[in-house]
Amino acid sequence: MRESAAERHDRLLALVRERGTARVSELADRLGVSPVTARRDVEALAAQGLLDRVHGQVSWPERQGAAGGRTGEGLVLGLLAPSATYYFAEVIRGAHEAAARAGARLVLRISDYRPEDDRARTEGLLTAGAEGVLVAPGWRGPEDRLAYGDWLAELPVPAVLLERSADPGSSLDSLDRVVSDHGHGVLLALRHLLGLGHGTPLLVARGDSPTALAVRTGYAEALVALDVTAPGPVIDSVPADQDPEGFERAVRTLHEAVTSGRATAALVHNDVDAIQIVQRLAELGVRVPQDLALIAYDDEVAALADTPLTAVAPPKRQVGRHATELLVERLTEAQDEEAPRRHLSLLPRLRVRASCGAPRPGRAF
């Protein structure tokens, strides 16, 4: 398999870190590339602040803080995310903004939801000079966390979990983490729909990510907190492009619940699925919001639907920002063995749009 530029950069950084100083021609020879390629790699890494370059030589940068302790200036932070698009684009943006404010540099790796690659990619961040890491593992469910999680607690640098939780008492539970409180987000959605006079909303949700599973758990907890009973079981949703038949089954199940009168409201995870479900329901004669009040979960593209969708908006950018600030604090403050680790939960907001319609007359919650 052909070596990627990122992998070559990691090898180059490892060589410079080992030697302290090296000539570009030497690096080209050790890497097995042309001098032109090595020079371009060095220029790119120097532009990122990962190397110092002077007169044909490169050296590992010295980063000293001010008297009395380090500052964020010059720090290199690593970020491992399962994706750079949709939900995690905002998390990454928040982390980048916080790093820039601290004078730190953020280095990114993407796992593409392959948890078996998380450890190698995080080690690549360390090789690239990361002095602390923000990690959102590519887990899809609890089985991935069990199979590909323990290594996180063994990292030689400070680490903060992003939008991922751990089992109480596990080794990962002792790590700092910053997450969205999806249970609160679900509660906001159900309370809003009930307040409009609807019966208990149905949940239509995926089961292929930690967010989806948290929404499902939050739904069960919200039913108890609100002392209501669901009009039917959770409807399993799947991406229409990956499983057209499964998607159609989900739509038909929701259609039957609406036309039979069992449900007049639904919460759908996620935005893309919600928009496609609304479109397919319209083809089957069910209109939003006239026949079905609907709230989407994620608020990435919900506002762009033909009928703008009310949506639960997790604080994605703030998750990235607070996690980065916490990591910088860990790296710059004087070491204190008694300093407690932090589990920070940020509350989603409900953004009300047209898909819920007006309050239903004669019914109140």
Disulfide bonds with the S-S distance in Angstrom:
none
